[in-house]
Amino acid sequence: MRTFKSRSVLSLASGITILAATVAGSAGSASAATHSGASAVDHQIARQLRSFPGGTRVSGNQIAYDGGSVVLEFPAAGQKSLATGSTSHGCPLPTATHYAGWACFYDGSNFSGTILKLDLAVWANAGRVEFSKWGFAYKTSSWEFTDDTGQANVYGGSNFLWSTSGPTNSAYVGAANDNKATAAFLIYD
């Protein structure tokens, strides 16, 4: 009888060990997958800050420049920037305490990919705003403009590409303008 109990205990202990190893292996894989996703964003942010110093990481996937008036947002691989109650396609909307809207430029179509966000309260009427200052020249595939009364004129070098006024957006700039924007004149009335 004693041998039977020992084998049962041994069998139970082996089963627990196998189950524990399986759970630990699964958790390790999930952890590694999560870590590699965060790691990709961390690498993007580190590369951005090396190439274009002066920014501050303000969240897990955002860098702010120029006192927060410029924000670069890096989504995780496959993640599309989503609208929240205070944004449209990830682009901030005007509020009672922040009356001006934002001009947002996306490196993917359909408002996806990395976003360059420019606060019109600061950048409007500041002259030509060069995207190269933040490493975003020749990257725009879609855009969002959330201000009610302002205007944006977008250029590729010295060539005029498009103009917008009032709250509007474009899910794709079109083949003729894709990845050609280098600067904008932002006007706030």
C-alpha positions in Angstrom: 0.0 0.0 0.0 2.8 2.3 0.8 4.3 1.9 -2.7 1.0 2.9 -4.2 0.8 6.1 -2.3 4.4 6.9 -3.2 3.7 6.4 -6.9 0.5 8.5 -6.7 2.4 11.3 -4.9 5.3 11.0 -7.4 2.8 11.0 -10.3 1.0 14.0 -8.9 4.2 15.9 -8.3 5.4 15.2 -11.8 2.1 16.4 -13.2 2.3 19.7 -11.2 5.9 20.2 -12.3 4.9 19.7 -16.0 1.9 22.0 -15.6 4.0 24.6 -13.8 6.7 24.4 -16.6 4.0 24.8 -19.3 2.4 27.8 -17.6 5.8 29.4 -17.0 6.7 28.8 -20.6 3.5 30.3 -21.9 3.8 33.3 -19.6 7.4 33.7 -20.7 6.3 33.7 -24.4 3.5 36.2 -23.7 6.0 38.3 -21.7 8.6 38.1 -24.5 6.0 39.1 -27.1 4.8 42.0 -25.0 8.4 43.0 -24.3 9.4 42.9 -27.9 6.4 45.1 -28.9 7.4 47.7 -26.3 11.0 47.2 -27.3 10.3 48.2 -30.9 8.7 51.4 -29.8 11.5 52.0 -27.3 14.0 51.6 -30.2 12.0 54.0 -32.4 11.9 56.6 -29.6 15.6 56.2 -28.8 16.5 56.5 -32.5 14.3 59.6 -32.8 15.9 61.3 -29.8 19.4 60.5 -31.1 18.7 61.9 -34.5 16.5 64.8 -33.4 17.6 65.8 -29.9 15.6 68.2 -27.7 12.5 66.1 -27.2 11.2 64.6 -24.0 9.5 61.2 -23.7 6.2 62.0 -22.2 4.5 58.6 -22.4 5.2 55.1 -23.5 4.9 56.0 -27.1 5.1 59.8 -27.3 7.9 62.4 -27.5 7.1 66.1 -27.0 9.2 68.9 -28.5 9.1 72.7 -28.1 7.3 72.7 -24.7 4.7 70.2 -25.8 3.6 72.1 -28.8 4.9 69.3 -31.0 4.2 65.7 -30.3 5.4 62.6 -32.2 3.4 59.5 -31.4 4.8 56.1 -32.3 2.1 53.3 -32.4 3.2 49.7 -31.6 3.6 47.5 -34.6 0.2 47.0 -36.3 -1.5 49.4 -34.0 -3.6 52.1 -35.5 -4.0 55.4 -33.7 -7.6 55.4 -32.5 -9.9 58.3 -31.7 -10.8 59.0 -28.0 -13.3 61.4 -26.7 -10.8 64.3 -26.9 -9.2 63.4 -30.3 -10.1 62.7 -33.9 -8.0 59.9 -35.3 -5.5 60.6 -32.4 -5.4 64.3 -33.3 -6.4 66.6 -30.3 -9.6 68.5 -30.6 -10.1 72.1 -29.3 -11.4 72.4 -25.8 -12.8 75.2 -23.6 -9.3 75.5 -22.0 -7.3 75.0 -25.2 -9.2 76.8 -27.8 -6.9 76.2 -30.8 -7.0 72.9 -32.7 -4.1 70.9 -34.0 -2.6 69.9 -37.4 -1.7 66.3 -37.5 0.3 64.5 -40.2 0.4 60.6 -40.4 3.0 58.5 -42.1 0.4 55.9 -43.0 -2.9 56.2 -44.9 -6.2 56.1 -43.0 -4.7 58.0 -40.1 -2.3 55.3 -39.2 1.4 55.0 -38.3 3.5 57.7 -36.6 1.8 61.0 -36.1 3.3 64.5 -36.1 1.0 66.7 -34.0 1.4 70.5 -34.2 -0.5 72.8 -31.7 -2.0 75.7 -33.6 -1.9 77.9 -30.5 1.9 77.9 -30.9 2.6 77.2 -34.5 -0.1 79.2 -36.3 1.2 82.5 -37.8 4.8 81.4 -37.1 5.8 81.3 -40.7 6.9 78.1 -42.5 7.0 75.1 -40.2 9.6 72.7 -41.4 8.8 69.0 -40.7 12.5 68.1 -41.0 13.1 69.7 -37.6 11.5 66.6 -36.2 12.4 64.1 -38.9 9.0 64.0 -40.5 9.8 65.5 -44.0 8.7 63.3 -46.9 6.5 61.0 -44.7 2.9 62.3 -44.8 0.2 60.0 -46.3 -2.9 61.3 -44.4 -3.7 64.3 -42.3 -6.2 65.8 -39.8 -6.9 69.5 -39.1 -9.0 70.0 -36.0 -9.3 73.8 -35.8 -12.6 75.5 -36.5 -11.3 78.7 -38.1 -7.6 78.1 -39.0 -6.0 77.2 -42.3 -3.0 75.0 -43.4 -1.1 75.3 -46.6 1.2 72.3 -47.1 4.3 72.3 -49.3 6.8 69.7 -50.7 9.9 71.8 -50.9 8.8 75.0 -52.7 5.9 73.2 -54.4 2.4 73.8 -53.1 0.6 70.5 -52.4 -2.7 71.2 -50.7 -4.6 73.6 -48.5 -7.3 73.1 -45.9 -9.4 75.2 -43.6 -11.8 74.4 -40.8 -12.0 71.0 -39.2 -11.3 68.5 -42.0 -9.1 65.5 -42.9 -7.9 63.3 -45.6 -7.4 59.5 -45.2 -5.0 59.6 -48.1 -3.3 62.5 -49.8 -3.3 60.8 -53.2 -0.5 59.3 -55.2 0.7 62.7 -56.5 1.3 64.0 -52.9 2.1 60.9 -50.9 5.3 61.2 -48.9 6.1 64.7 -50.4 5.1 67.1 -47.6 8.1 68.9 -46.1 6.5 72.0 -44.5 3.3 73.9 -43.8 2.1 77.4 -43.2 -0.4 77.2 -40.4 -2.8 80.2 -40.0 -5.0 80.8 -37.1 -7.7 83.5 -37.2 
